[in-house]
Amino acid sequence: MKIVYIITNIKNCGPFSVIQGLLDNISASKYVISLFGHDDKSVIKNLEDNGITVISLKLSRSNIFFKGKKVLKKVLDEINPDVVHSHGLLPDYLLSKIDNHYKVSTIHNNPYEDYKYNFGFMGPFWIWFHLRSLKHFDKVIGCSKSVYDVLEKKLNNCTFICNGINIDRYDKDTIRKKVRDELNLASSDIIYIYAGVLSNRKNVLTLINYFNDYHDDNEYLLILGDGPLKEKCLNIKSENVLMLGHQANVMDYYLASDIYISASLSEGFSISILEALSAGNLLLLSDIPSHREMVCLNPDIYLGEVFYKNNFKQNKDKVCLRLNDNNSLEICDIISAKKMADLYLAEYEVGE
């Protein structure tokens, strides 16, 4: 089987993490196509070292609608793949224009929420544009049940496969102590962590304000990442909020933390949350469909709470009370990339 994956740029981000999980867990001839070529060279080297062919089309946003179809079709005709699997608005658009291949798309967001924040008043146009493209696919796969619930009202070719991640084993105690020592935090302190873009959609200002108002003296919030709201975050944070910027070793900080926290207004099926779960964190998440789904992944395993404005402190305290009997690591089999890849492979085999 030959499988081609298409993404706008190859870099460590949520959609590419899903592709990486598929590349690592499916035995086939695999190709990754980047539309724009603004790629992370270290990621490309790792792919090529593992026998994966990487192709950059080096398109620009100004010519993707004029020459993109011709350029992509030429590459696909040369590869002659069994499956072409695209990720993202523009990859989906280009692939929708090409026939004679079994076409799969993964939708990583709720377009009705996400495009409102990304595109403003143009959001309704891009929702219509994307859904029109998806009607030309053999299979459209939501990254979560909550995303599928939105898509299935508009499309008759969709299903869902929840995102998964590669599960690694760590010396948690050693890493936890090392990071806490570096941050001058005690072993008894309760550490909350958020990792992601500092943006309006992620609602980070509200997150900081809630934490400022309701944290105890031994509770700290680590914020990893960068974005347009960085300066505003710095201006409103208390001493118990540590802004650490972009970090290459995010997993080390998850391992040092106790609770992953997010006030996001829209999510697909957050890779950051999955990574935090794999590090043994409990969850304190805003009350949106994707977050409710993640907290309830397995009713037999307590993973955390969702909150809204009036019950943040109450539900924060509930999560803290469960830290001593935390068994969240038992969820790892459910959120593994291997499980996700097996489900995708079943969809691919339909098109062979």
ABEGO torsion letter per residue (X at the ends): XBBBBBBABBBBBAAAAAAAAAAAABBBBBBBBBAAGBBBAAAAAAAAAAGBBBBBAGBBAAAAAAAAAAAAAAAAAAAGBABBBBBEAAAAAAAAABBGBBBBBBBABBAAAAAAAAAEAAAAAAAAAAAAAAAABABBBBABAAAAAAAAAABAABBBBBBBBBBBBBBAAAAAAAAAAAAGBBAABBBBBBBEBBBAAAGAAAAAAAAAAABBAABBBBBBEBEAAAAAAAAABBAABBBAEBBABAAAAAAABABBBBABABBBBBAAAAAAAAAGBBBBBBBBAAAAAAAAABAABBAEBBBBAAAAAAAAAAAAAAAAABAAAAAAAAABAAAAAAAAAAAAAAAX
